[in-house]
Amino acid sequence: SIARAFAERNARLALHYHRNREGAEKTLGSLVGGPHALVPADLTDPAAAPKLFADAGDALGRIDVLINNAGIWEGHSVLDVGFEQWETAWNRTITANLLAPAHLMYFAARHMTEKGGGRIVNVTSRGAFRGEPEGPAYGASKAGLNIAGQSLAKALGRHGVFVFTVAPGWVDTDMARSALEGPQGGSIRTETGIGRVATADEVAATVVFLATDAPESMTGCIVDVNGASYLRT
């Protein structure tokens, strides 16, 4: 949804995927304009971020916008798993959800500063604020990404590079569909003030707004897209 929304704004894209090349090619084929490119990477590999950014740069020539939307969730409730599983979940989750986007922001910041400016949008989660008892590493990784983005917003604004964050709750995606259609689906929907979860297109519209039309003074902001299912101060 994010890729299609950008393509409709005449952007050229480098689309990252991990294993699902078939799905990535299907998305690529649905995009208007172009030429667009596919760039594979396993972001749980610490060496993946610099290579991914380099591959995207080779495909596009110039990168004006970075969207950090990749992420993983692995259940590891503290009283239900052994230490080996606990350690593995924390290492994988922090590497994919926090270190990889931080490293991509590093390369983007230097590239965008050299080219005269750009925008970064990080997709985090309401779980950064309310906690994730079944997946604490996930909540911690998203909270860390919130602060990383705000830190770089302060560091880079004078260089014309602006950093924004979108924090969705439940979103009607393939990954969430089993939960939304299962026994807990009704309670999930009643958490919101609108009686439903967000759509992928709603999140995409928010991401594209921040990456294109949002005032520069919004840099550092965290925008909730969760139907008031978690209100924070």
N, C-alpha and C positions, 0 to 999 in steps of 0.2 A: 504493500500500500504506500509506503514512504517512497519507494523507487518510482512508482507510477506517478505519484503527485509531483515529484521533482521533474520527471520527464515531461509532464504536461506544462511545466514552466520553462521548457526548452533547455533544461540542464542535460549535460552529458554525465554518465554515471559509470563508476567502477563498482560492481556489485560483489561483495564478499560472500562466500559460502564456505562451509566446512566439508561435510560429507555429501550433501544432497545436490549433486550437480544437476540432476534431472529437474529438480524444483527450481534451481537457479536459472537454468536455460529456459524453463517455462516462463519465469518472470521476465527474463531478458527479452523473450519473444513478444511479451505483452506491452513493451515500452514503445512509445512514439519517439520520433527523432533519433538522435544518436550521431555517430556510432557510440555504443555503449560496450563495456567490457566486463568479463567475469574474472575475479581474483580469488583463488582458493587459499585458505589458511586454517590451521588448527590453533586457535588462540590460547589453548592450554599449554602450548609450546612457547617458552619465553623468547625464542628467536623469531617467532612468527610476526610480531608487530612491525619491526623495521622492514622485513621483506614484503609484508602486505602493503605498507605505505609506498615502498619503492615500486612495487608492481603496479599499484594504482597510478603513481606518478608517471610511469613509463606509458601507461595506457592513455592517460588524459593530457599529459604535458604540464598542466597546471591544476592545482587543487585549491578550490575556493571554499569548499565546505567539507567538513568531516562530520559524519553521523556515527556515533558510537552506540549501536543498537544490539550488538551481539551479546549474548549472555546465557548462562546455564543455571539450573536449579537442581540440586541433589538433596534428597532427604537425609538428615543425619541428626535426629533427635537425640539429645545428650544422654538420656537414660536408656536408649534403645540400641545403640551401636557400640561396637568395640573401638578401642583407641585407633587401631589401624584404619578402619573405615572413617572415623572422625578426622584423622589427620589428612587422609586422602581427599575427603570432601572439602576441607578447608583449603588445602593447597591448590586443588583444581579450580575451585570457585574464585578464590582471590586472584589467581593468575589470569583466568579468563575474564572475570567481571571487573577487576580493578587495575591490575598491572598492565594488561594488554591495552585497554583504552588510555591509561596514563601514558604509556609509551607511544601510542599513536598520536596523542595530543602533543607530545614532545616534538615529534617529527613535523606535525602539522604546524605547530607554533613557529618553528624555525623557517619552514617553507613559506608560510603565509606572511610572516614578517618581511622576508626577503622580496616577496612578490607584491607587497603593498597592502596586505590585509586579508581577512577571511573570517569565517564563522565556524564554530564547533558547537554541536548539540549532542549532549549526552542523554541517553535514555536510562533512567534509574528505576525507582519503584517506591510506592507508598510504604513498602516494607522497610525502607531506610528509616522511617519515623516511628513505626508501630511495633517493630520487632517481628522476627520470623521464628517461632519456637520449634518448628519442624525442620528449618533450614537456617540456622543462625549465621552461617558463613555468607549466605545470600544477602541477608539484611545488612551485615557488616560491610560487604563489598559495595552495596549500593549506597550506603551512608558515606563510605570512603570516597566514592566517585562524586557524590554531591559536593563534598568539601574540596576534592581535587579540582573540580570545575570552577568553583568559586575562587579558589586560590589563583588559578591561572587567569580567571577574569580580571582579577586585580593586577596581575603581572603583565598582562598583554594588552589591556585596553588602550593604552597610549601608543601602542604600535599598530592599531587598527584591527586587532584580532579580538573577537567577542565570543564569549563562551556562555552557553545557556544549558539548562537542564529541564527535561520533561520527566515527571514522576507519575506514571499511570498506576492504577490499581488493576483489577481484573479487566482483561480485554478479550473480546470474542475472536479468538484465533484458533487455529488447528490445535495448538499445544494445550490450550485451556478448555477445549470443547468437551473432553470427557468429564471434567469436573463440573462444567456448567450444565451438562445434560444429565449428571448423576444426582444422587440423593441430596447433595449439598447445594445444588444449583439454585434452588429457591432462596435459601438463606444468603447466598452470595449476592443475589440480585436485590434482596431487601436491605442490604447494607448501604446501598446508594440512595441518594435523594431523588433519583429519577426512575427507580424500579427496574433498571437494567444495567448491564455493564457497558463500558465504552466499546465503540467499534474501532477496528484498525484504521479506518479512514479518518476518524476523529483524532486519533493520535498523530497520524500522518499530517493532517492539516496543521496541527499545532507545531510539529517539527519544522515543516516548510515555512510557516510564518516566522518562527524564530530564526531560521537560516536565511531568510530573505528580507522580510518587511519589518521585523521588530525594531523599535528604536534602539539605538546604541546604548542608551541609558538603562535598558533592561539587562545588560550583560551581568552575569552572576546570578540571575533569577532562577528559581525552581518553580516550574508550572505544574500544578496538580491536574491530572486528567483522570479523575476517578469518581465523578458523579457525587462528590461530597461524602464518599464512603469513609474517608479519613480526613478529618479537619485538624490542622495543626496550627500552632502559633509560631 
